[in-house]
Amino acid sequence: MLTGSEIRRKVLDFFVQKGHKEVHSSSLVPANDPTLLFTNAGMNQFKDVFLGIEKRDYNRATTSQKCVRAGGKHNDLENVGFTNRHHTFFEMLGNFSFGDYFKRDAIAYAWELITSPQWFGIDPNKLYVTVFNGEGGLQRDAEAYDLWAAQGVPKERIFELGAKDNFWQMGDTGPCGPCSEIHYDMGVAASDQGHTDCAFTCDCGRFVEIWNLVFMQFDRDASGKLNPLPKPSIDTGMGLERVAAVLQGVISNYGTDLFTPLTKRAARLTGKQLLSELGKEVHDKSSAASLFVIADHSRAATFLISDEVLPSNEGRGYVLRKIIRRAITHGRLLGQTKPFLHEMVFAVRDVMQDAYPELKETCDRVSKTILAEETRFAHTLDIGLRRLEDVIRLSQEYGTPAGFDRPELPGEEAFKLYDTFGMPLDFMQDAARDQGIEFDQAGFDAALGEQRTRARASWKGAAKQTANPAYQQLPKSRFEGYGQTRSDGCEVLAIIHNGQGVQELKGGQSGEVILDHTPFYAESGGQVGDRGWFYSDDHNTVVADVTGCYSPIQGVRAHQVVVKGGSSKTPPSFAQNAKEGWGTLRVGDRVDAVVDVERRVATMRNHTATHLLHAGLREILGKHVKQAGSLVAPDHLRFDFSHFTAVEDEELQDIEDLINKELLRNLKVETLTEVPIDEAINKYHAMALFGEKYGDKVRVVRIGDFSTELCGGTHTAATGEIGLIKILKEGSVSSGVRRVEAVTGEGSLAHFRADHELEKVVSTFASPTLAQKARKDGAPSADEISAHTETVSPADALKAELEKKDNEIKRLTRELDQVRMKSASSSTANVGEKIKEVKGVKVLAHRVDNLERAQLRTLVDQLRDKIGSGVVVLGSASNGSVALIVGVTKDLTSRVQAGKVIGPVAQKVGGKGGGRPDLAEAGGKDASALDAALDGAYGVVEEMLA
């Protein structure tokens, strides 16, 4: 029996023998694709190749791609653990043709691999295939039908289905085409519905799709018209977990060797007795489902965190947090209340490290991240339990809604607890039943549906379009900018204006210009694009300003330009243009491309400094630090990195000291070109950066033995050219991601000058001696300031002065509060005339302005004690806003509840509030209505006592 790892290897080896390039799995975070939440198919990393935006040096590929479907449009999360084949994380095996072979070879390869005794040897009598039937005005895929028949598939096993099952498209526009699926008959035991005599196309779970072959042969335009692609392509996907279940003879993916070690580990960690035959015969379905959830979710969490996704409250991090918390919840259902999920990371590593060796390096960091999330979730659950108790209590207090036999727990409130605090649905249902109230299931389901709609909308994005034909047909621009900042005699190959190819740009017009060779660096890898000028071939007259440069497709550099106009001088080669009015740039013209050197050099300083900063962060904070984003501009640099806590000031100082020492060593910045990717990582130990796509050959930037990274950017020749690196600030970007900003060169000089000016001002302000001298004799001299700051730094002096002022303010505030409280207490000395008896209950409504809420609480306690038994309503106006408080003595809370009294009173001042039966608070905006609101409090109590 083949293991899961052997199946993966066998598929890749088969296609390598067929001339395919084996390509390693891309990250679960799609590179430069905002339309996707996670990588969810093998073709994602080749999307730009299919669209014609990117070109590669091979036209056949095979991969085993890690995928996640747990959010956005593709979301299997709620089904995981309760079906045989749904997963959040899975591996997609596949083969791809980029304009090379098409249907004939794709179908022949697929049939050979799965049925040949030399490969998988699956019984053809267990297989069914489907083809597109041609509905919706589209052509029937007769070619695929005939090709399957030619492979020996009986016609009664070839089924023609509609577009829902057998027509694939990348988005509303772009590449699309019919597809063909291979299904396997798992037998009657696999039926989820207990069917014993069903036939193919029944969706009971017996017939399982194991391979989908997509034939991309059309390009759908904005009008919906299908235009034939000039080079049809192939994209296939085979789920490793599904084919492993077939080849290992089990009906559930969880019964394969890809999952059983994880399920056993989950059972040990939760103290649950493991079933004898997982995936075959389930005696305790609830426990088995929970173990399956933990096994599956531990794989997803391990790989997502390894790929730099961290738990947060938005986007990818939010989905990861839900996956982790769902696994923890199922552990609690099995009786495990202590952290356990972080231990599953090492089990995942042991199962998957052969195919994904990077897990050996990242597993410690992943485990720590999950442990922190487990600890946080335990605290969140405690808060959620208290919130649930409050919601149930309020539901009981407000009574039974119309049409119900008993009070109801609102579904919307329950969903908030489920979504925000991870409160399990069944737990809330049980709690409601135990308290004798209804659970609003319909309201909960409606809120859940709205949340899913929002999630899908937030990641709908805009479908990527095929590359502009004006770019697609161009040869690559030769980049000369690593060695020079000026290239003469560059030919204008194409001009784009308002998204369309044009032959010329007139004076004052803007557009994009493609040259055959250029020194301009195109924006990528966090480094901004170059700016500069185009000169005519007299080498003296500026033809156009270049405001930026980027790559619309791989290898092509688009210069964003504004053409000059109105020049009195006519360059010799532009004589023809001069007849029409100087200021026209045309396709075929030749220009000198000149980069703004000062701006380029400043950017180079910051880029080399970024590499030093990255290495310094890893040296001081730990090897778990990985780049999570960057910006390299001429005036500053910004660097995002993975780290769990704020970086202390002392650590920042250590990092700054370390990288500046490396800078002062004036180390040579060495660039290695055309290095095979495996050699760069394994021999040179170069760091591959998050979110970047790399080809087979890469560029390595090495700074002594301190830093080695894969990088295509421009750099200084030696570290000494940077001048000095000054870290400006450090802060949080999102959960688990920090950001450092810094300046170098002239930017650091400007910063130090500004600091020095501030230091002189601070020294004058913070030093009593110098301040007195300044008032008498004018500002102190620099020598006097310097002498004074030898023992006390300006920063320390300012801190001492501010602390002194702060203490003085606190003292005065306390005195003012005491005066206000004394005044308020005095005003209540004679409140007897304001106390009214309402149906035998004493009620006091009184106004005391300019009191804080804490003072109001103290005063209401004093007045409750004073009247003995009754209701006290106090109002305070300050700066136009209103604060209200209601206190009810304990003996009356069964008849009068403070929370119900304060609502109508607060409404009259434009506010709302609530609280306990004995004490409630509210705020308002209309101070002019406070007297009337307090007068009305007596009537509110009277209505409650009616």
Backbone hydrogen bonds, N-H to C=O, Kabsch-Sander energy under -0.5 kcal/mol:
donor,donor_aa,acceptor,acceptor_aa,energy
7,I,3,T,-2.3
8,R,4,G,-2.2
9,R,5,S,-2.2
10,K,6,E,-2.4
11,V,7,I,-2.2
12,L,8,R,-1.9
13,D,9,R,-2.6
14,F,10,K,-2.3
15,F,11,V,-1.8
16,V,12,L,-2.1
17,Q,13,D,-2.1
18,K,14,F,-0.7
19,G,16,V,-1.7
20,H,15,F,-2.3
21,K,60,R,-2.1
22,E,20,H,-0.5
23,V,21,K,-0.6
23,V,62,T,-2.5
33,D,30,P,-0.8
36,L,33,D,-1.4
39,T,28,L,-2.4
44,N,41,A,-1.3
45,Q,42,G,-0.5
46,F,43,M,-1.5
47,K,44,N,-1.5
49,V,46,F,-0.5
50,F,46,F,-2.4
51,L,47,K,-2.0
52,G,49,V,-0.9
53,I,48,D,-2.1
54,E,48,D,-1.9
61,A,96,F,-2.2
62,T,21,K,-2.4
63,T,94,G,-1.7
65,Q,92,M,-2.8
67,C,90,F,-2.8
68,V,39,T,-2.3
69,R,88,T,-2.4
71,G,74,H,-1.6
74,H,71,G,-0.6
75,N,73,K,-0.9
76,D,69,R,-1.5
79,N,76,D,-1.0
80,V,76,D,-1.0
80,V,77,L,-0.9
81,G,86,H,-0.6
82,F,79,N,-1.9
83,T,79,N,-0.6
90,F,67,C,-2.0
92,M,65,Q,-2.9
93,L,91,E,-0.6
93,L,238,M,-3.3
94,G,63,T,-1.9
96,F,61,A,-2.8
97,S,234,I,-2.0
98,F,59,N,-2.5
99,G,97,S,-1.0
106,A,102,F,-2.3
107,I,103,K,-2.7
108,A,104,R,-2.0
109,Y,105,D,-3.0
110,A,106,A,-2.1
111,W,107,I,-2.3
112,E,108,A,-2.2
113,L,109,Y,-2.6
114,I,110,A,-2.0
115,T,111,W,-1.8
116,S,112,E,-2.2
119,W,116,S,-1.9
120,F,113,L,-1.9
121,G,116,S,-1.6
122,I,114,I,-3.2
126,K,123,D,-2.3
127,L,124,P,-1.7
128,Y,183,H,-2.1
129,V,157,R,-2.5
130,T,181,E,-2.0
131,V,159,F,-2.4
133,N,161,L,-2.7
138,L,135,E,-1.3
141,D,132,F,-1.9
142,A,140,R,-2.0
145,Y,141,D,-1.7
146,D,142,A,-2.5
147,L,143,E,-2.1
148,W,144,A,-2.4
149,A,145,Y,-2.1
150,A,146,D,-2.1
151,Q,147,L,-1.0
151,Q,148,W,-0.7
152,G,149,A,-1.6
153,V,148,W,-1.8
157,R,154,P,-2.2
158,I,155,K,-1.4
159,F,129,V,-2.7
159,F,157,R,-0.6
161,L,131,V,-2.7
161,L,159,F,-0.6
165,D,162,G,-0.8
166,N,162,G,-2.7
167,F,163,A,-1.3
168,W,177,G,-3.0
170,M,175,P,-2.0
174,G,220,R,-2.5
176,C,218,F,-2.1
177,G,168,W,-2.7
179,C,166,N,-1.8
180,S,213,L,-2.7
181,E,130,T,-0.7
182,I,211,W,-2.9
183,H,128,Y,-3.3
184,Y,208,V,-2.7
185,D,126,K,-2.4
186,M,184,Y,-0.8
186,M,206,R,-3.0
190,A,187,G,-1.7
191,S,188,V,-1.5
192,D,204,C,-3.8
194,G,191,S,-0.8
202,C,199,A,-1.7
207,F,202,C,-0.5
208,V,184,Y,-2.7
208,V,206,R,-0.6
210,I,182,I,-2.8
211,W,182,I,-1.4
212,N,237,G,-2.1
213,L,180,S,-3.3
214,V,212,N,-0.6
214,V,235,D,-2.6
215,F,178,P,-2.7
215,F,213,L,-0.5
216,M,214,V,-0.8
216,M,233,S,-1.8
217,Q,176,C,-1.2
217,Q,215,F,-1.0
218,F,176,C,-2.5
219,D,227,N,-2.4
220,R,174,G,-2.7
221,D,225,K,-2.4
224,G,221,D,-2.0
227,N,219,D,-2.0
227,N,225,K,-0.6
229,L,217,Q,-2.3
233,S,216,M,-2.4
234,I,97,S,-2.1
235,D,214,V,-1.9
236,T,95,N,-1.6
237,G,212,N,-2.2
238,M,93,L,-3.5
240,L,91,E,-2.5
243,V,239,G,-2.3
244,A,240,L,-2.3
245,A,241,E,-1.7
246,V,242,R,-1.8
247,L,243,V,-2.6
248,Q,244,A,-2.2
249,G,245,A,-0.5
249,G,246,V,-0.8
250,V,245,A,-2.1
253,N,84,N,-2.1
255,G,252,S,-1.7
256,T,253,N,-1.7
259,F,256,T,-1.6
260,T,256,T,-2.5
262,L,259,F,-0.8
263,T,259,F,-2.7
264,K,260,T,-2.4
265,R,261,P,-1.7
266,A,262,L,-2.5
267,A,263,T,-2.1
268,R,264,K,-2.1
269,L,265,R,-2.5
270,T,266,A,-1.8
271,G,267,A,-0.8
272,K,267,A,-2.1
278,L,275,L,-0.5
280,K,277,E,-1.7
281,E,277,E,-1.8
283,H,281,E,-0.6
285,K,283,H,-0.7
288,A,284,D,-2.6
289,A,285,K,-2.6
290,S,286,S,-1.9
291,L,287,S,-2.3
292,F,288,A,-2.5
293,V,289,A,-2.5
294,I,290,S,-2.3
295,A,291,L,-2.4
296,D,292,F,-2.9
297,H,293,V,-3.1
298,S,294,I,-2.0
299,R,295,A,-1.2
300,A,296,D,-1.9
301,A,297,H,-2.9
302,T,298,S,-2.1
303,F,299,R,-2.3
304,L,300,A,-2.6
305,I,301,A,-2.4
306,S,302,T,-1.9
307,D,303,F,-1.4
308,E,305,I,-1.8
309,V,304,L,-2.5
312,S,317,G,-1.3
317,G,314,E,-0.8
318,Y,314,E,-1.1
319,V,315,G,-1.6
320,L,316,R,-2.5
321,R,317,G,-2.2
322,K,318,Y,-2.1
323,I,319,V,-2.3
324,I,320,L,-2.6
325,R,321,R,-2.7
326,R,322,K,-2.2
327,A,323,I,-2.0
328,I,324,I,-2.3
329,T,325,R,-2.5
330,H,326,R,-2.0
331,G,327,A,-1.8
332,R,328,I,-2.1
333,L,329,T,-2.0
334,L,330,H,-1.0
335,G,332,R,-1.4
336,Q,331,G,-2.7
337,T,335,G,-0.8
343,E,340,F,-1.6
344,M,340,F,-0.6
344,M,341,L,-1.3
345,V,341,L,-0.6
345,V,342,H,-0.6
346,F,343,E,-0.8
347,A,343,E,-0.7
348,V,344,M,-2.3
349,R,345,V,-2.4
350,D,346,F,-2.0
351,V,347,A,-1.7
352,M,348,V,-2.4
353,Q,349,R,-2.1
355,A,352,M,-0.6
356,Y,352,M,-2.2
359,L,356,Y,-2.1
360,K,357,P,-1.6
361,E,357,P,-0.5
361,E,358,E,-0.8
362,T,358,E,-1.7
363,C,359,L,-1.9
366,V,362,T,-2.5
367,S,363,C,-2.7
368,K,364,D,-2.1
369,T,365,R,-2.1
370,I,366,V,-2.3
371,L,367,S,-2.5
372,A,368,K,-2.2
373,E,369,T,-1.8
374,E,370,I,-2.7
375,T,371,L,-2.4
376,R,372,A,-2.2
377,F,373,E,-2.6
378,A,374,E,-2.1
379,H,375,T,-1.6
380,T,376,R,-2.4
381,L,377,F,-3.0
382,D,378,A,-1.7
383,I,379,H,-1.9
384,G,380,T,-2.7
385,L,381,L,-2.5
386,R,382,D,-1.7
387,R,383,I,-2.4
388,L,384,G,-2.6
389,E,385,L,-2.2
390,D,386,R,-2.1
391,V,387,R,-2.7
392,I,388,L,-2.5
393,R,389,E,-2.4
394,L,390,D,-2.7
395,S,391,V,-2.2
396,Q,392,I,-2.1
397,E,393,R,-2.3
398,Y,394,L,-2.4
399,G,396,Q,-0.6
404,F,401,P,-1.8
408,E,399,G,-0.5
409,L,438,E,-3.3
414,A,410,P,-2.2
415,F,411,G,-2.4
416,K,412,E,-1.6
417,L,413,E,-1.7
418,Y,414,A,-2.2
419,D,415,F,-3.4
420,T,416,K,-2.9
421,F,416,K,-0.6
421,F,417,L,-1.2
422,G,418,Y,-0.6
423,M,417,L,-2.1
428,M,424,P,-1.8
429,Q,425,L,-2.3
430,D,426,D,-2.3
431,A,427,F,-2.4
432,A,428,M,-2.4
433,R,429,Q,-2.2
434,D,430,D,-2.7
435,Q,431,A,-1.5
436,G,433,R,-1.3
437,I,432,A,-2.6
438,E,407,P,-3.6
440,D,409,L,-2.2
440,D,438,E,-0.5
441,Q,439,F,-1.8
444,F,440,D,-1.9
445,D,441,Q,-2.7
446,A,442,A,-2.2
447,A,443,G,-2.2
448,L,444,F,-2.4
449,G,445,D,-2.4
450,E,446,A,-2.2
451,Q,447,A,-2.1
452,R,448,L,-2.1
453,T,449,G,-2.1
454,R,450,E,-2.4
455,A,451,Q,-2.3
456,R,452,R,-2.6
457,A,453,T,-2.5
458,S,454,R,-2.5
459,W,455,A,-0.9
459,W,456,R,-0.6
460,K,457,A,-1.2
461,G,457,A,-0.5
467,A,51,L,-2.2
471,Y,468,N,-2.0
472,Q,468,N,-2.3
473,Q,469,P,-1.5
474,L,471,Y,-1.6
477,S,555,G,-2.6
478,R,516,D,-2.5
479,F,477,S,-0.6
480,E,478,R,-0.6
480,E,518,T,-3.1
481,G,518,T,-0.5
483,G,480,E,-1.0
484,Q,480,E,-1.0
487,S,593,A,-2.4
490,C,591,V,-3.2
492,V,589,D,-2.8
493,L,491,E,-0.9
493,L,514,I,-2.8
494,A,514,I,-1.2
495,I,502,V,-0.7
496,I,512,E,-2.8
497,H,500,Q,-3.0
500,Q,497,H,-1.5
502,V,495,I,-2.7
505,L,585,L,-2.5
508,G,563,V,-2.9
509,Q,506,K,-2.4
511,G,561,V,-1.9
512,E,496,I,-2.7
513,V,559,H,-2.6
514,I,494,A,-2.6
515,L,513,V,-0.5
515,L,557,R,-0.6
516,D,491,E,-1.5
518,T,478,R,-2.5
523,E,549,C,-2.8
524,S,527,Q,-1.6
527,Q,524,S,-2.0
528,V,632,V,-2.3
530,D,521,Y,-2.4
532,G,546,V,-2.2
533,W,594,V,-2.8
534,F,544,A,-2.6
535,Y,592,D,-2.8
536,S,541,T,-2.6
539,H,536,S,-2.1
543,V,534,F,-3.4
543,V,541,T,-0.5
544,A,534,F,-1.5
545,D,562,V,-2.4
546,V,532,G,-2.8
547,T,545,D,-0.7
547,T,560,Q,-2.9
548,G,560,Q,-0.9
550,Y,558,A,-2.0
553,I,556,V,-0.5
554,Q,53,I,-2.4
556,V,553,I,-2.1
558,A,550,Y,-3.5
558,A,556,V,-0.6
559,H,513,V,-2.7
559,H,557,R,-0.6
560,Q,548,G,-2.6
560,Q,558,A,-0.6
561,V,511,G,-2.7
561,V,559,H,-0.7
562,V,545,D,-2.1
563,V,509,Q,-2.5
564,K,543,V,-2.8
566,G,582,W,-1.2
574,F,571,P,-1.7
575,A,572,P,-1.2
578,A,574,F,-2.0
579,K,575,A,-1.0
579,K,576,Q,-0.7
580,E,576,Q,-0.6
580,E,577,N,-1.3
581,G,578,A,-1.0
585,L,505,L,-2.9
587,V,503,Q,-2.4
588,G,492,V,-2.4
589,D,586,R,-2.0
591,V,490,C,-2.5
592,D,535,Y,-2.9
593,A,487,S,-2.8
593,A,591,V,-0.6
594,V,533,W,-2.9
594,V,592,D,-0.6
595,V,485,T,-3.0
596,D,531,R,-3.1
597,V,595,V,-1.1
600,R,596,D,-2.3
601,V,597,V,-3.0
602,A,598,E,-1.9
603,T,599,R,-2.0
604,M,600,R,-2.6
605,R,601,V,-2.2
606,N,602,A,-1.8
607,H,603,T,-2.2
608,T,604,M,-2.5
609,A,605,R,-2.3
610,T,606,N,-1.6
611,H,607,H,-1.5
612,L,608,T,-1.9
613,L,609,A,-2.7
614,H,610,T,-2.5
615,A,611,H,-2.1
616,G,612,L,-2.6
617,L,613,L,-2.7
618,R,614,H,-1.9
619,E,615,A,-2.0
620,I,616,G,-2.3
621,L,617,L,-2.8
622,G,617,L,-0.7
622,G,618,R,-0.9
625,V,622,G,-1.5
628,A,629,G,-0.5
628,A,640,D,-3.1
629,G,640,D,-0.7
631,L,638,R,-2.4
632,V,526,G,-3.1
633,A,631,L,-0.6
633,A,636,H,-2.0
637,L,742,A,-2.4
638,R,631,L,-2.5
639,F,740,V,-2.9
640,D,629,G,-2.9
641,F,738,R,-2.4
642,S,626,K,-2.1
643,H,736,G,-2.0
648,E,646,A,-0.5
652,L,648,E,-2.5
653,Q,649,D,-2.2
654,D,650,E,-2.1
655,I,651,E,-2.6
656,E,652,L,-2.7
657,D,653,Q,-2.6
658,L,654,D,-2.6
659,I,655,I,-2.5
660,N,656,E,-1.7
661,K,657,D,-1.8
662,E,658,L,-1.8
663,L,659,I,-1.8
664,L,660,N,-2.4
665,R,661,K,-1.0
666,N,663,L,-1.7
667,L,662,E,-0.8
669,V,717,A,-2.8
670,E,668,K,-0.9
670,E,702,R,-3.1
672,L,700,V,-3.2
675,V,698,V,-2.8
677,I,696,D,-2.7
680,A,676,P,-2.5
681,I,677,I,-1.9
682,N,678,D,-2.8
683,K,679,E,-2.2
684,Y,679,E,-1.6
686,A,680,A,-2.5
687,M,708,T,-2.0
690,F,627,Q,-0.6
692,E,689,L,-1.6
698,V,675,V,-3.1
700,V,672,L,-3.0
701,V,709,E,-2.9
702,R,670,E,-3.3
702,R,700,V,-0.6
703,I,707,S,-3.2
704,G,668,K,-0.9
704,G,702,R,-0.6
706,F,703,I,-2.0
707,S,703,I,-1.4
709,E,701,V,-2.3
710,L,687,M,-2.2
711,C,699,R,-2.4
711,C,709,E,-0.5
716,T,604,M,-0.6
719,T,667,L,-2.5
721,E,718,A,-1.3
722,I,719,T,-1.9
723,G,720,G,-1.0
724,L,722,I,-1.3
726,K,724,L,-0.5
726,K,743,V,-2.7
727,I,725,I,-0.5
728,L,741,E,-2.8
729,K,741,E,-1.3
731,G,739,R,-2.2
733,V,734,S,-0.6
733,V,737,V,-2.6
734,S,737,V,-1.4
737,V,734,S,-2.3
738,R,641,F,-2.8
739,R,731,G,-2.9
740,V,639,F,-2.7
741,E,729,K,-2.3
742,A,637,L,-2.1
743,V,726,K,-2.1
745,G,722,I,-1.3
745,G,724,L,-0.6
747,G,744,T,-1.8
748,S,744,T,-0.7
749,L,745,G,-1.7
750,A,746,E,-2.4
751,H,747,G,-1.8
752,F,748,S,-2.4
753,R,749,L,-2.2
754,A,750,A,-2.2
755,D,751,H,-2.3
756,H,752,F,-2.2
757,E,753,R,-2.1
758,L,754,A,-2.2
759,E,755,D,-2.5
760,K,756,H,-1.9
761,V,757,E,-1.7
762,V,758,L,-3.0
763,S,759,E,-2.7
764,T,760,K,-1.6
765,F,761,V,-2.2
766,A,762,V,-3.4
767,S,763,S,-1.2
771,A,767,S,-2.9
772,Q,768,P,-2.4
773,K,769,T,-2.0
774,A,770,L,-2.7
775,R,771,A,-2.0
776,K,772,Q,-1.5
777,D,773,K,-4.0
778,G,773,K,-0.5
778,G,774,A,-1.6
785,I,781,S,-2.2
786,S,782,A,-2.8
787,A,783,D,-2.6
788,H,784,E,-2.2
789,T,785,I,-2.1
790,E,787,A,-0.9
791,T,788,H,-0.6
792,V,788,H,-1.0
797,A,793,S,-2.8
798,L,794,P,-2.7
799,K,795,A,-2.5
800,A,796,D,-2.4
801,E,797,A,-2.2
802,L,798,L,-2.9
803,E,799,K,-2.6
804,K,800,A,-2.1
805,K,801,E,-2.3
806,D,802,L,-2.9
807,N,803,E,-2.6
808,E,804,K,-1.9
809,I,805,K,-2.4
810,K,806,D,-2.5
811,R,807,N,-2.4
812,L,808,E,-2.4
813,T,809,I,-2.5
814,R,810,K,-2.5
815,E,811,R,-2.1
816,L,812,L,-2.5
817,D,813,T,-2.7
818,Q,814,R,-2.3
819,V,815,E,-2.2
820,R,816,L,-2.7
821,M,817,D,-2.8
822,K,818,Q,-2.5
823,S,819,V,-2.5
824,A,820,R,-2.7
825,S,821,M,-2.8
826,S,822,K,-2.2
827,S,823,S,-1.9
828,T,824,A,-0.8
828,T,825,S,-0.6
829,A,826,S,-1.5
831,V,828,T,-1.1
834,K,831,V,-1.6
835,I,831,V,-0.9
835,I,832,G,-1.0
836,K,834,K,-0.5
836,K,843,V,-2.8
838,V,836,K,-0.7
838,V,841,V,-3.5
839,K,837,E,-0.6
841,V,838,V,-1.4
842,K,869,S,-0.5
843,V,836,K,-2.8
844,L,871,V,-2.8
845,A,834,K,-0.5
846,H,873,V,-2.6
848,V,875,G,-2.9
850,N,877,A,-1.8
856,L,852,E,-2.0
857,R,853,R,-2.3
858,T,854,A,-1.9
859,L,855,Q,-2.4
860,V,856,L,-2.6
861,D,857,R,-1.9
862,Q,858,T,-1.9
863,L,859,L,-2.3
864,R,860,V,-2.2
865,D,861,D,-2.2
866,K,862,Q,-1.8
867,I,863,L,-2.3
868,G,864,R,-1.6
869,S,867,I,-2.0
871,V,842,K,-2.6
872,V,887,G,-3.0
873,V,844,L,-3.4
874,L,885,I,-2.7
875,G,846,H,-1.9
876,S,883,A,-2.5
878,S,881,S,-2.4
881,S,878,S,-1.9
882,V,924,G,-2.5
883,A,876,S,-2.6
884,L,922,A,-2.7
885,I,874,L,-2.1
886,V,920,A,-2.6
887,G,872,V,-2.8
888,V,918,D,-2.3
889,T,870,G,-2.1
892,L,889,T,-2.2
893,T,889,T,-0.5
893,T,890,K,-0.9
895,R,892,L,-2.0
896,V,892,L,-3.0
898,A,917,P,-3.0
899,G,916,R,-0.6
900,K,897,Q,-0.9
901,V,897,Q,-1.5
902,I,898,A,-2.4
903,G,899,G,-0.8
905,V,901,V,-1.2
906,A,902,I,-2.8
907,Q,903,G,-1.9
908,K,904,P,-1.0
908,K,905,V,-0.5
909,V,906,A,-1.2
910,G,907,Q,-1.6
911,G,906,A,-2.4
912,K,923,G,-0.6
914,G,921,E,-1.6
916,R,919,L,-1.8
920,A,886,V,-2.0
921,E,914,G,-1.8
922,A,884,L,-1.9
923,G,912,K,-1.2
924,G,882,V,-2.0
925,K,909,V,-2.0
926,D,909,V,-2.4
927,A,880,G,-0.7
927,A,925,K,-0.9
929,A,926,D,-1.1
930,L,927,A,-1.5
933,A,929,A,-2.2
934,L,930,L,-2.5
935,D,931,D,-2.3
936,G,932,A,-1.7
937,A,933,A,-0.5
937,A,934,L,-1.1
938,Y,935,D,-0.7
940,V,936,G,-1.6
941,V,937,A,-2.1
942,E,938,Y,-2.0
943,E,939,G,-2.2
944,M,940,V,-1.5
945,L,941,V,-1.6
946,A,943,E,-0.7
